[in-house]
Amino acid sequence: MSLNVIMMGPPGAGKGTQALLFAEKCGLPKISTGDILREAVSEGTSLGLKAKAVIDSGELVDDVTMIGIVRERLLKADVAAGFVLDGFPRTVSQAKALDGIVEELKKDSLIVVAIEVPDEDLLRRMTTRRVCQGCGRNADPVEAKLLSCPKCGGDFSQRTDDNIQVIKERLKVYARDTAPLLDYYNGRQTFCLIDGTQSPGRVSEMLLEAIKAVSRADSAVRTEPGQRIERE
């Protein structure tokens, strides 16, 4: 049985951090949109070269190309035990295509985790967060008080797009584009919401507990199709 997880959440919710922690804990590859594109481009696949041309022109990679690149990535041997997707899908059309890919490749059900954080908390987080210029990781609340990254020694600084106006626009775009996606997944047995206002450690614990719970429930439903599993 494979563990196939989609991690969702608005900018500043800690989605990327939680995806990485969960992937490391479970020994699964964390696959982000940026990672997929960079790999496809570096490998020189036909889709990778197409994506590179689009990126070089300053445009966004279209759904068809992105879906094709995701499919190629999910064919690789390292995802046999599962994967954690971060940043894909972003639209309902991508989500439907991903369902088709999962069915085609005969993989187990997708578990969709949405991390929820109120906008006021997101604004506070993003206007105060610091990013390492060396390794690119976000500083945790303790590290944010330091001048340099304890991991690589790089300087901590604020992201150029972490200002109120830009952040509000990013949250508006996320809400507009993601609401239909949340509606698409919401009725599934394997969909779960996580309170992202807790400490990162507590969010990790809740996330792991929720994924275990929906995995067990989904397994029971697939074993006994007539059985209905109620979630709290």
GUGU-919799 format. One record per residue (C-alpha): x, y, z; residue number from 1. Coordinates in steps of 0.001 Angstrom, whole numbers, plus 500000, padded with zeros to 6 digits. Example, Ala and Ser with C-alpha at 12.3 -4.5 7.8 and 13.67 -1.06 7.14 Angstrom:
GUGU-919799
DOLO      xx      yy      zz  seq
DOLO  512300  495500  507800    1
DOLO  513670  498940  507140    2
//
This chain:
GUGU-919799
DOLO      xx      yy      zz  seq
DOLO  500000  500000  500000    1
DOLO  501341  503436  499042    2
DOLO  500856  506719  500893    3
DOLO  500016  509474  498417    4
DOLO  499555  512913  499985    5
DOLO  498652  516333  498610    6
DOLO  499593  519180  500934    7
DOLO  497536  522360  500546    8
DOLO  497536  525694  502348    9
DOLO  497738  529452  501765   10
DOLO  501039  531351  501601   11
DOLO  502563  531481  505083   12
DOLO  500592  528498  506446   13
DOLO  503721  526363  506733   14
DOLO  502628  523966  503995   15
DOLO  506105  523536  502513   16
DOLO  507723  522979  505907   17
DOLO  505097  520448  506965   18
DOLO  505312  518639  503622   19
DOLO  509075  518286  504049   20
DOLO  508835  517114  507681   21
DOLO  506155  514557  506859   22
DOLO  508023  513279  503798   23
DOLO  511237  512846  505793   24
DOLO  509424  511115  508647   25
DOLO  507743  508648  506294   26
DOLO  510684  508197  503931   27
DOLO  508761  509573  500947   28
DOLO  509882  511988  498229   29
DOLO  508565  515536  498630   30
DOLO  507647  516763  495176   31
DOLO  507046  520471  494614   32
DOLO  506103  522207  491379   33
DOLO  509504  523891  491270   34
DOLO  511324  520587  491851   35
DOLO  509374  518868  489060   36
DOLO  510086  521638  486570   37
DOLO  513786  521832  487414   38
DOLO  514174  518053  487098   39
DOLO  512342  517927  483768   40
DOLO  514410  520803  482379   41
DOLO  517720  519333  483604   42
DOLO  516861  515912  482173   43
DOLO  516066  517483  478806   44
DOLO  512806  515613  478265   45
DOLO  510523  516876  475519   46
DOLO  508128  518265  478130   47
DOLO  511055  519723  480077   48
DOLO  512351  521549  477019   49
DOLO  508852  522831  476283   50
DOLO  508518  524078  479865   51
DOLO  511948  525753  479696   52
DOLO  510943  527684  476592   53
DOLO  507786  528897  478337   54
DOLO  509664  529852  481519   55
DOLO  512401  531645  479548   56
DOLO  509718  533725  477845   57
DOLO  508436  534854  481256   58
DOLO  505114  533032  480950   59
DOLO  503488  530467  483251   60
DOLO  503675  526804  482283   61
DOLO  500280  525693  480954   62
DOLO  498176  522958  482543   63
DOLO  498753  520384  479804   64
DOLO  502548  520654  480059   65
DOLO  502519  520712  483867   66
DOLO  500235  517680  484050   67
DOLO  502475  515788  481654   68
DOLO  505556  516602  483754   69
DOLO  503796  515452  486942   70
DOLO  502842  512183  485247   71
DOLO  506469  511596  484208   72
DOLO  507607  512266  487788   73
DOLO  505086  509823  489275   74
DOLO  506361  507085  486965   75
DOLO  509765  507101  488697   76
DOLO  510758  504264  490999   77
DOLO  511194  506391  494124   78
DOLO  507426  507023  494397   79
DOLO  506518  503331  494605   80
DOLO  505852  503682  498356   81
DOLO  504104  507023  497889   82
DOLO  504806  510746  497625   83
DOLO  504017  514149  499092   84
DOLO  502902  516738  496530   85
DOLO  503458  520397  497419   86
DOLO  502062  523039  495047   87
DOLO  500164  520700  492744   88
DOLO  497343  520626  491839   89
DOLO  496487  524333  491769   90
DOLO  493282  524129  489710   91
DOLO  490317  521786  489428   92
DOLO  491406  520767  485932   93
DOLO  494814  519769  487329   94
DOLO  493115  517878  490172   95
DOLO  490931  515918  487742   96
DOLO  493988  515111  485630   97
DOLO  495865  513946  488737   98
DOLO  492963  511644  489641   99
DOLO  493277  510170  486163  100
DOLO  497031  509676  486551  101
DOLO  496608  507977  489940  102
DOLO  493970  505654  488492  103
DOLO  496071  504946  485386  104
DOLO  499153  504096  487459  105
DOLO  497011  502007  489862  106
DOLO  498155  503932  492912  107
DOLO  496263  504064  496212  108
DOLO  493862  506903  497068  109
DOLO  495094  510470  497310  110
DOLO  495047  511889  500842  111
DOLO  494405  515622  500718  112
DOLO  495533  517761  503658  113
DOLO  494511  521419  503838  114
DOLO  496240  523561  506478  115
DOLO  493992  526413  507625  116
DOLO  495289  529685  509095  117
DOLO  493279  532961  509403  118
DOLO  494426  535811  507140  119
DOLO  495438  538029  510070  120
DOLO  497814  535339  511324  121
DOLO  499228  534828  507836  122
DOLO  499884  538558  507489  123
DOLO  501708  538615  510804  124
DOLO  503783  535575  509948  125
DOLO  504838  536727  506517  126
DOLO  505691  540288  507479  127
DOLO  507972  539030  510250  128
DOLO  509451  535871  508734  129
DOLO  513102  535631  507738  130
DOLO  514605  533493  504977  131
DOLO  518182  532199  504725  132
DOLO  519943  533593  501673  133
DOLO  522175  530518  501636  134
DOLO  519915  527464  501813  135
DOLO  516548  529162  501308  136
DOLO  514895  527759  504431  137
DOLO  512542  529791  506592  138
DOLO  513831  530613  510071  139
DOLO  511779  529177  512914  140
DOLO  510613  531580  515676  141
DOLO  513819  531060  517678  142
DOLO  516169  531311  514697  143
DOLO  514419  534465  513455  144
DOLO  516150  536368  516266  145
DOLO  519573  535414  514859  146
DOLO  521485  537199  512104  147
DOLO  522621  534041  510337  148
DOLO  521351  530519  509661  149
DOLO  522584  527895  512161  150
DOLO  522395  525257  509407  151
DOLO  524563  526817  506690  152
DOLO  525741  530177  508038  153
DOLO  523865  532191  505416  154
DOLO  522355  535566  506268  155
DOLO  518716  535792  507319  156
DOLO  516708  538493  505575  157
DOLO  513123  539366  504729  158
DOLO  511756  538287  501346  159
DOLO  511238  541188  498955  160
DOLO  507634  540148  498356  161
DOLO  506808  539960  502064  162
DOLO  505092  543335  502341  163
DOLO  501468  544009  503248  164
DOLO  500238  544959  499765  165
DOLO  501839  542007  497994  166
DOLO  500811  539545  500704  167
DOLO  497173  540660  500630  168
DOLO  497093  540218  496859  169
DOLO  498667  536742  497110  170
DOLO  496070  535712  499700  171
DOLO  493274  537079  497525  172
DOLO  494529  535091  494532  173
DOLO  494900  531952  496652  174
DOLO  491360  532264  498000  175
DOLO  489953  532841  494516  176
DOLO  491832  530014  492811  177
DOLO  491826  527465  495623  178
DOLO  488202  527638  496852  179
DOLO  486938  525530  493908  180
DOLO  489769  523039  494522  181
DOLO  488834  522665  498197  182
DOLO  485207  522147  497167  183
DOLO  486346  519467  494704  184
DOLO  488131  517479  497427  185
DOLO  485928  518303  500427  186
DOLO  483500  515407  500141  187
DOLO  486170  512730  500014  188
DOLO  486830  510235  502773  189
DOLO  490532  511088  502480  190
DOLO  490207  514880  502858  191
DOLO  491235  516461  506171  192
DOLO  491608  519987  507557  193
DOLO  494420  520889  509939  194
DOLO  494493  523876  512304  195
DOLO  497706  525619  511274  196
DOLO  497615  528186  514101  197
DOLO  499309  525739  516480  198
DOLO  503082  525449  516906  199
DOLO  504897  523748  513981  200
DOLO  505550  520711  516182  201
DOLO  501899  520390  517159  202
DOLO  500781  520873  513536  203
DOLO  503111  518012  512543  204
DOLO  501559  515775  515201  205
DOLO  497985  516604  514161  206
DOLO  498848  516130  510506  207
DOLO  500319  512687  511136  208
DOLO  497333  511672  513275  209
DOLO  494852  512870  510647  210
DOLO  496612  511075  507793  211
DOLO  496737  507836  509791  212
DOLO  493022  508154  510584  213
DOLO  491868  508776  507005  214
DOLO  494214  506049  505716  215
DOLO  492617  503523  508054  216
DOLO  489123  504699  507137  217
DOLO  489849  504586  503414  218
DOLO  491360  501114  503721  219
DOLO  488242  499909  505545  220
DOLO  485940  501362  502891  221
DOLO  487918  499753  500066  222
DOLO  487949  496429  501904  223
DOLO  484210  496573  502611  224
DOLO  482613  498774  499899  225
DOLO  479221  498753  501613  226
DOLO  480562  500081  504910  227
DOLO  480165  503766  505746  228
DOLO  482902  505386  507831  229
DOLO  481970  508489  509811  230
DOLO  484609  511154  510516  231
DOLO  484533  513615  513375  232
//
